[in-house]
Amino acid sequence: MITNISLVTVYVTDQTAAKNWYVDVLGFVETADITMGDNGFRWVTVAHPDHRELEVTLMLPGPPLDADMAEAIRRSLAGGSHGSLGLTTQDCRKAYAELTAKGVEFVQPPAERPYGVETVFRDNSGNWLVLVEPKEFDPAAPMEEPCSEL
């Protein structure tokens, strides 16, 4: 049987720049950077240092996607509207301040939600990432309006 999710793909515009951003800004670790085959296909993965069982593949939009889908993903990245990862933190406001100091582009400051404190930011390829400080869900709790920039 399946035991866990081990790999997710995040499309990027430049694999080297993305790898450096995820390592230097978010504190992930490189888990693979391999060029394979005659076509120069590059397999680049990173992971959170405490959760190496879940690798993030930093993939250029291209094969096995058809040309139309690859172009659609490139347009989505360029527009800053391509969603990618949800991340967890113990202190959303502190993480927001630390990442802001590193030059991270936020599209939503930390906000109270029924499920925790949430902020949204973009990586250096235009993917948006959600960062949540979770709390026990209370369906009766009021919720702020969602960010219109998403």
Backbone as a chain_set.jsonl record, in Angstrom:
{"seq": "MITNISLVTVYVTDQTAAKNWYVDVLGFVETADITMGDNGFRWVTVAHPDHRELEVTLMLPGPPLDADMAEAIRRSLAGGSHGSLGLTTQDCRKAYAELTAKGVEFVQPPAERPYGVETVFRDNSGNWLVLVEPKEFDPAAPMEEPCSEL", "coords": {"N": [[0.822, -1.199, 0.0], [0.248, 2.349, -0.353], [2.37, 4.558, 1.352], [3.07, 7.232, 1.83], [3.187, 10.599, 0.489], [5.771, 11.351, -1.697], [6.935, 13.014, -3.556], [6.566, 16.12, -5.139], [5.776, 18.386, -7.786], [7.033, 21.491, -8.763], [6.718, 23.979, -11.033], [9.173, 25.946, -12.632], [11.029, 28.847, -13.76], [13.752, 28.936, -14.1], [15.985, 26.55, -13.314], [18.382, 26.509, -11.771], [18.404, 29.045, -10.502], [15.986, 28.813, -9.098], [16.508, 26.598, -7.421], [18.58, 27.685, -5.857], [17.122, 29.767, -4.611], [15.146, 28.376, -3.094], [16.832, 27.009, -1.36], [18.557, 29.022, -0.22], [16.786, 31.064, 0.657], [14.4, 29.882, 1.747], [15.5, 27.846, 3.257], [15.626, 25.186, 2.53], [17.084, 21.999, 1.526], [19.317, 20.817, -0.976], [18.524, 17.937, -2.79], [18.873, 16.514, -5.11], [20.535, 16.979, -8.224], [20.748, 16.406, -11.28], [21.809, 15.763, -14.548], [20.405, 14.177, -17.266], [20.476, 11.815, -19.977], [20.684, 12.364, -23.584], [19.416, 14.673, -24.308], [19.775, 16.585, -22.407], [18.099, 16.706, -20.192], [17.225, 17.821, -17.0], [17.125, 16.95, -13.641], [16.08, 18.246, -10.767], [15.886, 18.478, -7.325], [14.642, 19.535, -4.141], [14.335, 19.655, -0.553], [12.665, 20.038, 2.617], [14.793, 20.318, 5.407], [14.064, 18.83, 7.683], [12.221, 17.089, 6.756], [12.841, 15.166, 4.646], [11.628, 13.164, 3.304], [9.701, 14.114, 1.599], [10.155, 15.333, -1.39], [10.678, 18.197, -3.465], [10.31, 18.686, -6.77], [11.936, 20.739, -8.972], [10.951, 21.892, -11.824], [11.297, 22.601, -15.269], [8.839, 23.957, -17.451], [7.933, 21.793, -19.884], [8.611, 18.909, -21.969], [7.336, 16.032, -20.263], [5.03, 17.46, -20.973], [2.74, 18.757, -23.393], [3.331, 21.205, -26.022], [1.47, 23.341, -25.886], [0.448, 23.194, -23.248], [2.807, 23.534, -21.757], [3.438, 26.164, -22.51], [1.214, 27.493, -21.442], [1.679, 27.15, -18.702], [4.089, 28.579, -18.458], [3.097, 31.168, -19.028], [1.369, 31.482, -16.849], [3.193, 31.428, -14.719], [4.657, 33.755, -15.354], [2.689, 35.641, -14.947], [2.43, 35.541, -12.237], [0.556, 33.959, -10.973], [0.52, 31.266, -10.535], [-0.142, 28.574, -8.558], [1.504, 26.693, -5.964], [2.849, 25.432, -3.438], [1.878, 24.583, -0.073], [2.912, 25.599, 3.032], [4.007, 25.041, 6.417], [4.328, 26.758, 9.514], [5.552, 27.629, 12.798], [5.23, 30.165, 13.755], [3.731, 32.5, 12.151], [3.788, 35.314, 11.769], [6.368, 36.003, 12.601], [7.88, 34.511, 10.742], [7.037, 35.808, 8.427], [8.184, 38.366, 8.831], [10.923, 37.655, 8.833], [11.226, 36.541, 6.244], [10.456, 38.715, 4.684], [12.577, 40.437, 5.229], [14.487, 39.131, 3.781], [13.846, 39.791, 1.26], [11.594, 38.642, 0.102], [8.663, 38.534, -1.886], [5.561, 39.373, -0.858], [2.103, 38.722, -1.237], [0.035, 38.839, 0.391], [-0.349, 39.929, 3.664], [0.208, 38.481, 6.97], [-2.76, 36.976, 8.172], [-5.607, 36.349, 10.211], [-7.297, 33.304, 10.102], [-9.918, 30.821, 10.083], [-8.559, 28.421, 10.338], [-6.02, 29.068, 11.128], [-3.141, 31.296, 11.204], [-2.379, 32.975, 8.279], [-0.288, 33.64, 5.469], [0.651, 34.797, 2.206], [2.973, 34.33, -0.378], [5.334, 34.879, -3.096], [7.524, 32.798, -5.014], [10.755, 32.995, -6.673], [10.119, 32.406, -9.282], [7.534, 33.082, -9.734], [5.547, 31.483, -8.685], [2.93, 31.095, -6.303], [2.982, 30.706, -2.811], [1.6, 29.361, 0.125], [1.741, 30.101, 3.496], [1.216, 28.824, 6.626], [0.356, 29.134, 10.013], [-0.862, 26.797, 11.833], [-4.002, 26.268, 13.572], [-6.39, 24.796, 15.791], [-9.335, 24.027, 14.098], [-12.161, 26.115, 14.076], [-15.325, 26.325, 13.224], [-17.061, 28.437, 13.706], [-15.616, 30.716, 13.953], [-14.822, 34.084, 12.987], [-13.885, 35.155, 9.67], [-11.41, 36.909, 7.876], [-11.643, 38.882, 4.884], [-10.671, 37.288, 1.817], [-7.53, 37.795, 0.127], [-7.51, 39.933, -2.618], [-5.608, 39.904, -4.586], [-4.814, 37.369, -5.191]], "CA": [[0.0, 0.0, 0.0], [0.928, 3.645, -0.36], [2.712, 4.969, 2.708], [3.148, 8.682, 1.939], [3.55, 11.341, -0.712], [7.215, 11.511, -1.637], [7.437, 13.932, -4.569], [5.644, 17.07, -5.757], [6.446, 19.168, -8.817], [6.837, 22.93, -8.842], [7.289, 24.476, -12.276], [10.017, 27.119, -12.428], [11.548, 29.449, -14.988], [15.193, 28.691, -14.147], [16.197, 25.544, -12.262], [19.474, 26.892, -10.878], [17.943, 30.162, -9.673], [14.955, 28.302, -8.187], [17.168, 25.785, -6.397], [19.261, 28.6, -4.936], [16.117, 30.491, -3.844], [14.55, 27.483, -2.098], [17.864, 26.687, -0.371], [19.065, 30.21, 0.475], [15.725, 31.882, 1.244], [13.5, 29.077, 2.58], [16.247, 26.931, 4.113], [15.548, 23.799, 2.073], [18.361, 21.408, 1.15], [19.35, 20.17, -2.282], [18.53, 16.472, -2.689], [19.364, 15.976, -6.383], [20.737, 17.865, -9.372], [21.301, 15.417, -12.2], [21.486, 15.895, -15.963], [20.237, 12.82, -17.794], [20.163, 11.623, -21.386], [21.317, 13.185, -24.61], [18.676, 15.92, -24.491], [20.115, 17.505, -21.33], [17.047, 16.791, -19.174], [17.79, 18.066, -15.672], [16.29, 16.56, -12.51], [16.517, 19.034, -9.618], [14.962, 18.372, -6.208], [14.982, 20.094, -2.835], [13.438, 19.182, 0.507], [12.85, 20.651, 3.93], [15.798, 19.475, 6.07], [13.457, 17.939, 8.673], [11.238, 16.226, 6.083], [13.436, 14.788, 3.368], [10.789, 12.163, 2.646], [8.903, 14.811, 0.601], [11.007, 16.143, -2.24], [10.046, 19.12, -4.399], [11.005, 18.714, -8.051], [11.916, 22.052, -9.612], [10.867, 21.43, -13.21], [10.981, 23.544, -16.337], [7.683, 23.529, -18.238], [8.375, 21.173, -21.133], [8.249, 17.483, -22.009], [6.357, 15.37, -21.12], [3.889, 18.311, -21.309], [2.728, 19.195, -24.791], [3.779, 22.589, -26.175], [0.427, 24.265, -25.427], [0.396, 23.175, -21.778], [4.043, 24.145, -21.266], [3.3, 27.608, -22.699], [0.224, 27.968, -20.473], [2.341, 27.217, -17.401], [5.013, 29.713, -18.508], [2.287, 32.392, -18.903], [0.882, 31.538, -15.478], [4.335, 31.829, -13.894], [4.967, 35.153, -15.663], [1.64, 36.462, -14.346], [2.46, 35.434, -10.775], [-0.696, 33.368, -10.481], [0.622, 29.813, -10.512], [-0.054, 28.066, -7.19], [2.416, 25.559, -5.854], [3.01, 24.716, -2.179], [1.421, 25.047, 1.223], [3.967, 25.37, 4.017], [3.598, 25.228, 7.802], [5.276, 27.423, 10.39], [5.084, 27.75, 14.179], [4.949, 31.573, 14.018], [3.554, 33.09, 10.826], [4.209, 36.715, 11.749], [7.835, 36.013, 12.674], [8.364, 34.035, 9.442], [6.761, 36.907, 7.499], [9.213, 39.39, 9.043], [12.214, 37.109, 8.402], [11.243, 36.407, 4.789], [10.429, 40.072, 4.138], [13.949, 40.942, 5.33], [15.265, 38.467, 2.726], [13.387, 40.284, -0.027], [10.492, 37.85, -0.441], [7.495, 39.307, -2.313], [4.314, 38.897, -0.276], [0.871, 39.232, -1.836], [-0.932, 38.956, 1.482], [0.292, 39.878, 4.971], [-0.422, 37.505, 7.851], [-4.158, 37.239, 8.497], [-6.29, 35.304, 10.971], [-8.257, 32.476, 9.391], [-10.442, 29.808, 11.005], [-7.607, 27.311, 10.449], [-4.734, 29.541, 11.609], [-2.645, 32.554, 10.654], [-1.942, 32.657, 6.924], [0.281, 34.648, 4.594], [0.893, 34.269, 0.865], [4.104, 34.98, -1.028], [5.755, 34.309, -4.378], [8.926, 32.431, -5.178], [11.413, 33.781, -7.719], [9.58, 32.036, -10.589], [6.167, 33.571, -9.815], [4.63, 30.593, -7.965], [2.544, 31.576, -4.982], [3.079, 29.734, -1.742], [0.825, 29.695, 1.303], [2.432, 29.777, 4.742], [0.178, 28.791, 7.656], [0.552, 28.751, 11.411], [-2.171, 26.17, 12.036], [-4.652, 26.169, 14.874], [-7.55, 23.922, 15.718], [-10.402, 24.624, 13.314], [-13.404, 26.501, 14.738], [-16.165, 26.798, 12.125], [-17.799, 29.639, 14.091], [-14.706, 31.859, 14.015], [-14.936, 34.996, 11.837], [-12.777, 35.095, 8.732], [-11.166, 38.127, 7.115], [-11.854, 38.724, 3.445], [-9.47, 36.801, 1.147], [-6.764, 38.768, -0.617], [-7.998, 40.017, -4.003], [-4.49, 39.759, -5.517], [-4.593, 35.968, -5.512]], "C": [[0.861, 1.257, 0.0], [1.164, 4.076, 1.081], [2.78, 6.477, 2.89], [3.354, 9.295, 0.559], [5.037, 11.623, -0.617], [7.76, 12.558, -2.603], [6.308, 14.823, -5.075], [6.449, 17.907, -6.749], [6.041, 20.628, -8.706], [7.508, 23.379, -10.132], [8.0, 25.789, -12.023], [10.517, 27.637, -13.774], [13.038, 29.205, -15.18], [15.522, 27.743, -12.988], [17.303, 25.943, -11.291], [19.035, 28.016, -9.946], [16.899, 29.696, -8.667], [15.579, 27.475, -7.068], [17.85, 26.683, -5.374], [18.266, 29.349, -4.063], [15.531, 29.603, -2.746], [15.558, 27.113, -1.005], [18.227, 27.924, 0.452], [17.981, 31.007, 1.2], [14.854, 31.065, 2.197], [14.216, 28.084, 3.483], [16.102, 25.464, 3.745], [16.954, 23.285, 1.776], [18.233, 20.773, -0.227], [19.389, 18.656, -2.078], [18.942, 15.803, -3.983], [19.537, 17.107, -7.379], [21.499, 17.049, -10.398], [20.867, 15.752, -13.623], [21.495, 14.499, -16.563], [19.983, 12.851, -19.295], [20.87, 12.599, -22.298], [20.633, 14.532, -24.797], [18.932, 16.931, -23.382], [19.04, 17.673, -20.277], [17.685, 16.878, -17.792], [16.748, 17.78, -14.606], [16.841, 17.262, -11.277], [15.464, 18.89, -8.527], [15.555, 19.013, -4.966], [13.997, 19.52, -1.824], [13.676, 20.01, 1.758], [13.822, 19.76, 4.698], [15.229, 18.505, 7.103], [12.469, 16.954, 8.055], [11.729, 15.844, 4.692], [12.617, 13.74, 2.623], [9.875, 12.781, 1.593], [9.82, 15.747, -0.179], [10.156, 17.011, -3.16], [10.903, 19.115, -5.659], [10.839, 20.1, -8.643], [12.066, 21.806, -11.105], [10.583, 22.582, -14.16], [9.741, 23.056, -17.068], [8.164, 23.026, -19.602], [7.98, 19.715, -21.116], [8.297, 16.866, -20.617], [5.104, 16.187, -21.425], [3.915, 18.618, -22.802], [3.042, 20.691, -24.829], [2.756, 23.59, -25.655], [0.367, 24.328, -23.903], [1.645, 23.819, -21.187], [3.969, 25.668, -21.391], [2.298, 28.196, -21.707], [0.849, 28.097, -19.082], [3.325, 28.377, -17.376], [4.258, 31.041, -18.372], [1.79, 32.565, -17.47], [1.998, 31.97, -14.525], [4.645, 33.312, -14.101], [3.94, 36.092, -15.04], [1.604, 36.398, -12.833], [1.236, 34.796, -10.18], [-0.662, 31.847, -10.41], [0.797, 29.343, -9.06], [0.883, 26.878, -7.115], [2.338, 24.857, -4.505], [2.288, 25.393, -1.021], [2.466, 24.657, 2.247], [3.437, 25.679, 5.417], [4.713, 25.91, 8.581], [4.695, 27.456, 11.804], [4.693, 29.184, 14.519], [4.914, 32.308, 12.685], [4.072, 34.528, 10.763], [5.736, 36.836, 11.821], [8.43, 35.561, 11.339], [8.167, 35.113, 8.379], [7.855, 37.978, 7.619], [10.573, 38.901, 8.539], [12.3, 37.015, 6.883], [11.183, 37.77, 4.099], [11.836, 40.663, 4.148], [14.859, 40.318, 4.271], [14.796, 38.863, 1.332], [12.251, 39.507, -0.663], [9.309, 38.765, -0.742], [6.23, 38.676, -1.744], [3.138, 39.518, -0.998], [-0.227, 39.371, -0.797], [-0.178, 38.919, 2.808], [-0.385, 38.818, 5.841], [-1.836, 37.931, 8.226], [-4.728, 36.047, 9.253], [-7.303, 34.604, 10.074], [-8.814, 31.454, 10.384], [-9.465, 28.652, 11.258], [-6.229, 27.749, 10.932], [-4.395, 30.906, 11.062], [-1.995, 32.217, 9.324], [-1.33, 33.875, 6.251], [0.58, 33.994, 3.256], [2.037, 35.054, 0.243], [4.44, 34.276, -2.332], [7.217, 33.898, -4.31], [9.507, 33.227, -6.343], [11.012, 33.373, -9.13], [8.144, 32.531, -10.77], [5.14, 32.655, -9.177], [4.205, 31.25, -6.672], [2.524, 30.409, -4.012], [2.293, 30.248, -0.549], [1.601, 29.231, 2.527], [1.42, 29.907, 5.872], [0.757, 28.379, 9.002], [-0.778, 28.13, 11.83], [-2.683, 26.289, 13.469], [-5.853, 25.246, 14.689], [-8.696, 24.658, 15.038], [-11.635, 24.883, 14.168], [-14.319, 27.077, 13.662], [-16.942, 28.075, 12.445], [-16.915, 30.888, 14.109], [-14.87, 32.754, 12.797], [-13.701, 34.897, 10.957], [-12.655, 36.435, 8.019], [-11.422, 37.838, 5.649], [-10.571, 38.211, 2.813], [-8.808, 37.926, 0.352], [-7.218, 38.766, -2.075], [-6.879, 39.842, -5.007], [-4.269, 38.313, -5.913], [-5.379, 35.663, -6.711]], "O": [[2.05, 1.216, 0.316], [0.273, 3.973, 1.925], [2.567, 6.965, 4.0], [3.656, 8.597, -0.409], [5.52, 12.082, 0.418], [8.921, 12.953, -2.491], [5.224, 14.339, -5.399], [7.65, 18.111, -6.573], [4.862, 20.956, -8.572], [8.71, 23.191, -10.314], [7.502, 26.646, -11.293], [10.435, 26.947, -14.79], [13.534, 29.262, -16.306], [15.355, 28.1, -11.821], [17.161, 25.727, -10.087], [19.265, 27.949, -8.739], [16.914, 30.127, -7.514], [15.22, 27.634, -5.901], [17.717, 26.473, -4.168], [18.532, 29.553, -2.879], [15.429, 30.027, -1.596], [15.176, 26.924, 0.15], [18.207, 27.88, 1.682], [18.245, 31.571, 2.261], [14.594, 31.492, 3.322], [13.598, 27.531, 4.392], [16.417, 24.589, 4.551], [17.91, 24.06, 1.776], [17.176, 20.258, -0.594], [20.188, 18.152, -1.29], [19.326, 14.634, -3.97], [18.777, 18.076, -7.375], [22.73, 17.002, -10.391], [19.687, 15.997, -13.873], [22.449, 13.738, -16.399], [19.364, 13.777, -19.819], [21.553, 13.523, -21.857], [21.216, 15.441, -25.387], [18.368, 18.025, -23.406], [19.045, 18.659, -19.54], [18.578, 16.098, -17.46], [15.631, 18.296, -14.656], [17.923, 16.929, -10.794], [14.283, 19.147, -8.764], [16.769, 19.037, -4.761], [12.959, 18.969, -2.192], [14.739, 20.604, 1.938], [13.684, 18.538, 4.642], [15.837, 17.47, 7.377], [11.939, 16.084, 8.747], [11.095, 16.167, 3.688], [12.877, 13.459, 1.453], [9.32, 12.055, 0.768], [10.208, 16.81, 0.306], [9.066, 16.62, -3.578], [12.075, 19.491, -5.625], [9.716, 20.58, -8.798], [13.165, 21.545, -11.595], [9.735, 23.431, -13.888], [9.598, 21.854, -17.289], [8.743, 23.788, -20.376], [7.111, 19.315, -20.342], [9.222, 17.155, -19.858], [4.191, 15.674, -22.073], [4.984, 18.727, -23.402], [3.023, 21.362, -23.798], [3.132, 24.59, -25.044], [0.247, 25.413, -23.334], [1.552, 24.57, -20.216], [4.389, 26.385, -20.482], [2.517, 29.289, -21.186], [0.569, 29.058, -18.365], [3.4, 29.094, -16.378], [4.723, 31.944, -17.677], [1.792, 33.676, -16.941], [1.772, 32.784, -13.629], [4.869, 34.041, -13.135], [4.276, 37.209, -14.647], [0.832, 37.12, -12.203], [0.897, 35.047, -9.024], [-1.701, 31.21, -10.241], [1.786, 29.688, -8.414], [1.041, 26.14, -8.088], [1.793, 23.755, -4.44], [2.114, 26.612, -0.999], [2.863, 23.493, 2.316], [2.523, 26.488, 5.575], [5.895, 25.667, 8.336], [3.484, 27.326, 11.984], [3.923, 29.414, 15.451], [5.956, 32.693, 12.155], [4.729, 34.906, 9.793], [6.319, 37.695, 11.159], [9.386, 36.167, 10.856], [9.033, 35.311, 7.526], [8.386, 38.438, 6.608], [11.296, 39.654, 7.887], [13.323, 37.367, 6.294], [11.791, 37.959, 3.046], [12.243, 41.316, 3.187], [15.879, 40.9, 3.903], [15.289, 38.335, 0.335], [11.967, 39.69, -1.846], [8.988, 39.657, 0.043], [5.872, 37.558, -2.116], [3.164, 40.701, -1.335], [-1.284, 39.943, -1.063], [0.563, 37.969, 3.058], [-1.447, 38.312, 5.479], [-2.083, 39.092, 8.555], [-4.387, 34.896, 8.982], [-8.074, 35.255, 9.37], [-8.216, 31.249, 11.44], [-9.548, 27.985, 12.288], [-5.352, 26.908, 11.128], [-5.256, 31.597, 10.52], [-1.172, 31.306, 9.232], [-1.793, 35.0, 6.437], [0.745, 32.777, 3.178], [2.076, 36.282, 0.319], [3.899, 33.213, -2.636], [8.036, 34.541, -3.654], [8.809, 34.051, -6.934], [11.521, 33.946, -10.093], [7.592, 32.409, -11.863], [3.961, 33.008, -9.128], [5.015, 31.895, -6.007], [2.113, 29.296, -4.34], [2.321, 31.442, -0.249], [2.065, 28.092, 2.58], [0.831, 30.971, 6.061], [1.528, 27.426, 9.114], [-1.723, 28.853, 12.147], [-1.916, 26.394, 14.427], [-6.27, 24.959, 13.566], [-8.986, 25.803, 15.383], [-12.101, 24.002, 14.89], [-14.111, 28.21, 13.227], [-17.436, 28.732, 11.528], [-17.421, 32.0, 14.264], [-15.041, 32.254, 11.685], [-12.607, 34.594, 11.433], [-13.654, 37.027, 7.609], [-11.417, 36.682, 5.225], [-9.484, 38.633, 3.209], [-9.464, 38.89, -0.041], [-7.301, 37.707, -2.697], [-7.159, 39.647, -6.19], [-3.582, 38.057, -6.902], [-5.362, 34.528, -7.189]]}, "num_chains": 1, "name": "protein.A"}
